[in-house]
């Protein structure tokens, strides 16, 4: 997820017309190799976010195209819409890759939880929604691989999962098709969702090496200990679901759909329907 501070790339001037279509209003976020601009799509007369990469390297260009294709493949209200992507020539002779997508209005979940733990109902509702989106992504053969508070946006149109730059495509049987990093699995996303739930409920990371108050940001590099959630009023089903999702063995974790159903049922105080598997204590 892009940060709110300038990165190494050069910022394009306000009024720049990118691809003879997107008039840049100004930057809204920065990353190490990209800048996201608020722009106007003159073809459709709508506000748009345009992510511009500072490098025209072929590998970077292919990564941008791949991220755009994966995001567009999902076609889910919990994922920003992709309108267009390609290469654009600049006045100084450079050619830069870009992606035009839905402009989100809101705050990142990292900003929301920076002040401490959330009320348990709000935390559970957010993670239940996130796991609904993950379940849809997994059905379409996409594993996000970078779920954390910075990549969840609370917008005026609902909760959105953003930044599929590290996402991988998988076959229905879990076979990996993208060669980036270790082999991905939908169970990795489920584990990350459990970590997210723990963070929202407690306001801290479950990893003992993390500094006090730190939140997880980035891919998992090791498994946290089994979580303990002594929170007043928290239903046992939620604590069980969090532990279930963070089981050390991926095969023992629920699917994203099972995790979502368990959390929604806990919110409505209704018993979860049978899934053929149960959380292990």
Long-range contacts (C-beta under 8 A, 24 or more apart in sequence): 1-29, 1-31, 1-108, 1-150, 1-151, 1-162, 1-163, 2-29, 2-30, 2-31, 2-34, 2-35, 2-36, 2-51, 2-163, 3-29, 3-30, 3-31, 4-29, 4-30, 5-30, 6-30, 6-35, 7-31, 7-32, 7-33, 7-34, 7-35, 7-54, 8-32, 8-33, 8-54, 9-33, 9-34, 9-35, 9-52, 9-53, 9-54, 10-54, 11-35, 12-37, 12-52, 12-90, 16-90, 16-91, 17-42, 18-50, 18-52, 18-88, 18-98, 19-84, 19-86, 19-88, 19-98, 21-84, 22-48, 22-50, 22-98, 22-100, 24-50, 33-60, 38-103, 39-100, 41-83, 41-100, 47-103, 48-83, 48-100, 48-101, 48-102, 48-103, 49-80, 49-100, 49-101, 49-102, 49-103, 49-104, 50-98, 50-99, 50-100, 50-101, 51-98, 51-99, 51-101, 52-88, 52-96, 52-97, 52-98, 53-96, 53-97, 53-98, 54-96, 55-96, 56-87, 56-94, 56-95, 56-96, 56-97, 60-97, 61-87, 61-97, 63-165, 64-97, 64-98, 64-99, 65-97, 66-178, 67-99, 67-164, 67-165, 67-167, 68-99, 68-101, 70-142, 70-164, 70-167, 70-169, 71-101, 71-164, 71-167, 73-140, 73-142, 74-136, 74-137, 74-140, 74-142, 76-133, 76-136, 76-137, 77-157, 77-158, 78-129, 78-130, 78-132, 78-133, 78-136, 78-158, 78-159, 78-160, 78-161, 79-133, 79-137, 79-160, 79-161, 79-162, 79-164, 80-104, 80-160, 80-162, 104-153, 104-155, 104-157, 104-160, 104-162, 105-155, 105-156, 106-153, 106-154, 106-155, 106-156, 107-153, 107-154, 108-149, 108-150, 108-151, 108-152, 108-153, 108-154, 109-149, 109-150, 109-152, 109-153, 109-154, 109-196, 109-200, 110-148, 110-149, 110-150, 110-215, 110-217, 112-149, 112-154, 113-149, 113-199, 113-200, 113-203, 113-215, 114-215, 116-203, 117-200, 117-201, 117-202, 117-203, 118-200, 118-201, 118-203, 120-201, 120-231, 120-233, 120-234, 120-238, 121-267, 122-200, 123-197, 123-200, 123-201, 124-197, 124-238, 124-263, 124-266, 124-267, 125-267, 126-152, 126-154, 126-159, 126-200, 127-193, 127-196, 127-197, 127-200, 127-263, 128-260, 128-263, 128-264, 128-267, 129-158, 129-159, 130-159, 130-161, 130-193, 130-196, 131-190, 131-193, 131-256, 131-257, 131-259, 131-260, 131-263, 132-256, 132-260, 133-159, 133-161, 134-161, 134-186, 134-189, 134-190, 134-193, 134-256, 134-260, 135-255, 135-256, 135-257, 135-260, 137-161, 137-189, 137-256, 138-186, 138-189, 138-255, 138-256, 141-169, 141-170, 141-171, 141-172, 141-177, 142-167, 142-168, 142-169, 142-170, 143-167, 143-168, 143-169, 143-170, 143-184, 143-185, 143-186, 143-188, 143-189, 144-189, 144-192, 145-181, 145-184, 145-188, 145-189, 145-219, 146-218, 146-219, 147-189, 147-192, 147-193, 147-196, 148-192, 148-196, 148-215, 148-216, 148-217, 148-218, 149-196, 149-199, 149-200, 149-215, 149-216, 149-217, 150-217, 152-196, 166-219, 181-219, 185-250, 186-255, 186-256, 187-250, 187-251, 187-253, 188-220, 188-250, 189-256, 190-245, 190-253, 190-254, 190-255, 190-256, 190-259, 191-220, 191-223, 191-245, 191-246, 191-250, 191-253, 192-220, 193-245, 193-256, 193-259, 194-227, 194-241, 194-242, 194-243, 194-244, 194-245, 194-246, 194-253, 194-259, 195-220, 195-224, 195-246, 197-238, 197-241, 197-242, 197-245, 197-263, 198-224, 198-227, 198-229, 198-242, 198-246, 201-229, 201-231, 201-234, 201-238, 201-242, 202-229, 202-231, 206-246, 223-248, 235-266, 235-269, 237-262, 237-265, 237-266, 237-272, 238-263, 238-266, 240-279, 240-281, 241-266, 241-279, 243-279, 243-281, 244-279, 244-280, 247-280, 252-280, 254-279
